[in-house]
Amino acid sequence: MKTYHNILLLFVALFFASTTYAQQKNEAKDLVDAGITLNDAGKYDEAIEKYKEAIKLNPEYANAYYEIGYTLFSSGKEKDAIPYLEKVLVLNPNAGGAYDMLGSIYDDDKQTAKAIEYYRKGIKLDPEYQRLYFNIAITLYREGQVAEAEGYAATAIKLDPKHASSHRIYAMTLAALQKRGCALLAWCSFIMKEPQTQRSIEAYNKIQGILNYGIKKTGEKSININIAESDLKSGNLMLPLAIVNATSDKKGLTATDSLKLQLTEVFKIGSTLYGDKGDATFFNHYFADYFKKLAESENMEAFAHLVALAAKQDENVKWFKENENKLTALDSWLANTKREF
């Protein structure tokens, strides 16, 4: 009987311990949620106090350490965040967000090799965490490791096709690799995601630079095309010919009329632009095939106005107001035309 009594007491003790632990976990989560709300309101010190209270209740709660790290990082105390993020990795070695933030901290601190190391570890352990690919692409691009950066940027787009900045870094890597036609399509893709910002103006200017590269008008009916030797065996060979042919027999064109015709011709030859260096599969499927369909649609006029919208806002806003049906048709096409990887 005494043995049974002792077993019963042990069961009761374990039950209450389990119940108390569950309550503590719930309270810790509530404290972290409250901390996140404070962080979002810019009350960083108060947020950190909430997170620390949560850790006292549940020292194994990885998210509390992560949120402290995030708040410190967001409030300009990046180095103070490091031990908390390292603790996250002890508790949850597959936490892609912690690897990403640590990589960003070391990158900002000019410890590039260490940043890349953290990004690579994170990608290995949490291969679906999109920002790891995006951030390592930026770092590698800046370090001149552009071909590798291109691959990571492509994966960042695959994981989050709506992320405009991933399209932007992909365009930048292609331009650095002298794949000008490919970069043009990527800049157009970026503008589709982010049409009305300062970065959109930058993208428009990049597009114009590509369209005018190596082309010089020497007379009313004469144009010189300068082709570099390196272009003879690359995807750039057909690019200036397509651009010149687009408007060579046209007169009285506005800048946007010319843009429409030039983009249409470039989009039609998209599958030739990548060249034979590297794997063109992603570019051809996601960019070349898609923009060729756009060139074959009735929406290129509206698309040209969209590309120029941020750079020449007044005239293009006016055009869209006067041609709402064409804007609607373009929106419908973009919404219903699938892009394949």
Beta strands, then each sheet from edge to edge (+ up, - down):
strand 1: 215-217
strand 2: 223-225
sheet 1: 1+ 2-
end
